[in-house]
Amino acid sequence: MLPRAEPLVLALVVGVALLHLATAGIPDVFDELPGQYATTAWEMVESGNWLVPTLEGVPRLQKPPLVYWLTAFSLRLLGHGEFAARLPTALALAGLMAVTWALASRLHGSRRAAISAVVLGTSFGTVGLGKLIMPEPFLALGIASTLYCVVRAVEKSAHAGRWACAAWVAAALACLSKGLHGLLLPAGIVLATAAIRPALWRSLHPLARPAGVGLFLALLLPWPLYIETQFPGYLRDNLVNEQVGHVLDTHFPRDSAPTPLAMLWLQHLAWWFPWALFAAPALLMRSRRVSHPAAALPVLWLLAIAAGVSLAGQRQDYYTMSAWPAFALLLGRAWDDEAEGRASAWALGLALAALAALGLAAAGLGLAVGAGGSSAGAASAPFEARNSIRGAVSGIASAQWAPLAPLLLPVGGGLFLGGAAGLALAARRRTRHWSWLPVALGTLPLLLAAMVGMQAVAPYFGLKSIGAALEAQGAATGLVVFDGPSHRASSLSFYTEAPLRWVHRAETEFATRSRGVGAERFVEEEEIVRRWRAGAPVWLVTEESHLPHWRGRLDGLPGEVVGRSGTRVLLTNRLAQDAAGEPGLSPRADDPGR
């Protein structure tokens, strides 16, 4: 049960959670992980096979099935669409806010609980990554729930055994979301906390009872054991190649480049914006409150995941998300109403002033860019150069970002008003602990603008418009080929019923590597040219920058661009146009990004 809170604070927390839920339909489904999970879940619904996840009929076994199951259940219940595909992720974020609130209440009291929940829910990264469909929000919820149950179990209540069993269940669900680190991470955090507070060791004995361990194994083992019977060698490949391989950078085939360490941590200034500004006052705050025996848990939680991600060979931008509740728990110190210390008060005031100044700067930039208009500038980079956070921002031409400049006005206004009002409250000791509230309210325009911005650039990260063009032209009657690896076009199958093929790319799926399952989905360029020359209907999705290559391979054969998503285009031969009964479109006519 959630702790009590003032009505306004409770309304804010619930409102932020509802914002995540109400906007689950925004933006379009992107390629890479979001498309893989949404498309695989939809194939579960269509095929009725809920045990073997497949993408275009190829078994997708790298990750456990829980996220697929939850997404498929939502799609089956609500029907095909972005809202249904993303609703489980939004619910996971709302649940993560609730668990963060509950955990902070046990460790630090009700005021810090409300602040921590709001900090987590209104951070820029929670909105940005929360709009993707991937395991991280579910893993974070599983880990946070495990730690909350452990805290309840060590409080020596009459229900300690039940809380211990609940901790094992939460750990099993975390493992079913992404892998064994759903157990290893919370176990390491709990053991590290007990190591610095030896009195906790005696309180951990309920966790060692067979009932909890049995529940964990009963939930975790059936699915991988079943998959092993269908695809012998899966267990070894998943453990050694998939899970250990990503940590040691020995994964084969190497399907992603690691995010540079410095860039990984610099990005957290954006992920945790605007709350990262208040890290200094949180560190300087000295509280007189009697601490909980497990009060060090958030610090060790943050450090454990930070160290693990930093040492991982194939670390990605979003790997730290399971530690974000710990950051929110720690940041609540900045507004501790029982704290003392002039340095922390000055640091809080400076942070609020900095936020107000940033708001003014953002509003001024919006006015300047809006008055200056947009210029052509450089062309957008190909999709493969935009598969990181840095690439996503720098890889899109400035002319595409310019129309979003007016959004900086409400964003800047919200940040300025939040910082200025917070500064006024912080100036008086009696109201200082409420100075976070206007900051939280001031972030709402930022969160809404982020959603609008993601939808505006969606054509550069997904293939919805090309999927619509394929459906309009009845492409299921011919050959539809994507010029690249399957994960870069994973959203396409969510938006079209046409079977998809890929151009001569080695596949990462275990079933393909070990047993050749799905090998027929790959075609060579020569086969495309042969069909094109023979007049068979062919649709080819490729980067616009790669069109000269295909023009050369097709040696002047008729063909025309009939669809576009960002920098990727849909090319078809003349017979395909005739079969569809529609005239060819101009190369720019179907470009939603222009």
C-alpha positions, 0 to 999 in steps of 0.5 A: 500500500502506498504511503499517505501524501498531501492531495496536491502531491498525490495528484501530481504523482498520479497525473505523471503516471497517467501522462505516461499511460495516456500518451502510450500511442506516441510515437510510431513504432521505431526500428531496432528493439521497439520494432522487434518486440512489437512485431514479434508480439503481433506475430504471436497473436496472429500465429497463436504460438506463444511459446516460440517468439518469431520475427517474420517466421524466424525464431527470436530467442536472444531474450526471455519471453515476458515482454513479448507475452505482455505486449502480445496480450495487450495487442490481442486485447486492444487490437493492432496499434501503437497504443496497444503495443506500448501500453505494457511499457507505460504500465511498467513505468507507472509501476516503477514510480509506485515501487520507487515511492513505496521503497523510499517511504520505507527507507526515508519517509513519506516526503522523500517518497513523493519526491523520488517518484516524481523525479523518476517520472518526470526525468527526460530520459524516462519519457524518451526511453519509455517511448521505446518498447524494450526490456529495460523498464520491465527489468528495472521494475523487477529489480526495484520490486525485488529490493523493496520486498527484501527491505520488507523481509528484513524488517522482522515483521510477522510476514517476513517469509511472505515478503521473502517469497515475493522477492524471489518472484520479482527476481524471476520476473526480472530474469524473464524480462531480460536475463539472469542479471535480473537475479544477479544485480539485486543479489549483489546489491543486497549482499553489498548492503549487508556487508557494510551493515553486518546486523542485516545478515541475521535478517536475511535468513527468510530469503534462504528458505526453500519455498522462495527458491522453489518459486523462483525456479518454477517460474524461470525454468520451464520456458528455456527448458522447452526451447532447449527441446525445440532447438538443442544447444540453445541454453549454452548459446544463450548463457555463454554467447548471449549473456556472458558474451555481451559482458565480455564483448565476445558475442558472435556475431557482433551486432552492436558497437559499445557506447563510449564510456565518457559519452555514456555518462555524459548522456545522463545529464540529459537522461536525468534532466532537469533533476541532475542539476540538484545532485550537488545539494543532495550530496551536501545535505546532512540529515538528522533523521534516524536511518533505516538499517538498509538506508545505504541500499540506494547508493550501492544500487546505483554504484553496482549497476554503474560499475557493471555497465561501465565494465560491460563490453557491449554497453548501450545507452539505455543499460543504466535504466535499472539504476534510475530509481536509485538516483531518484531515491538519492536525489530526494535528499536535496529537499529533506525537511529535517536537514541542516547545513548552509552549504546545501541551502546555497547549492539548492538555490544555485541549482534553481537559479541555473534551471531558471537561466536555462529556461530563459536560454531555451526560450530565447533560442526558440525565438531566434531559430523561429525568426531565422527560419530553417536552412537546407544545411547538410543531408541527414545521415543514413539510419545505421549512423543514427542508432545511438542517442548521439547519432539520433540527434546529430544524424538528422539534418538541422532543417528537420529540427528547425520546425520544432524550435517553437516548442522551446518557448513553452519548454523554456517558459516552464523551466524558468517558472519552475526554477524561479518559483522554486527559488522563491520557496527555497529562500525561506527555510519554512518552505524550502522543502517544497521548492521541488514542486514547481520544478516538477510542474515546470517539467511538464511542457518539456515532457509533452514537447519531447513526445511531439518531437519524437513523433515529428522525427519518427519517419527517420527511425521507423518505416510506417509510411513505407509500410502504408505504401506497400499495403496500398500497392498490394505488395504481398503479391510480389517480392519485398526486400529490405537492403540491410539486416533485419533489425534495421527494418523491424518496424516494417512488418508491424505496418505491412502484411507483405512477407519481408526478405533481407539482402544477403546479410548474416543473421544473428538468430540462434535458430538460423545459425544452428539449424538454418531456420529462416535462411530462405528469408535472405536473398542475393542481389543477383536474385533481385536483379533477375526478378526485376529483369523478368518483370516480376513485381519487386519492392526494394527498401533501401537508403536513398544514398544507396540508390546509385548502387541499385541504379547501376545493378539494375542497368537502366531497367525501369524503376521508380521511388514510390515511398519514403521514410526519412532517408529510406526509400521504396523502389519498385519496377514498372510491372509492380506499378502496373500490377498495383494499378497506380501511377508512380509517385514522384521521389518526394511526394511521400516524404513525411519528413520534408 
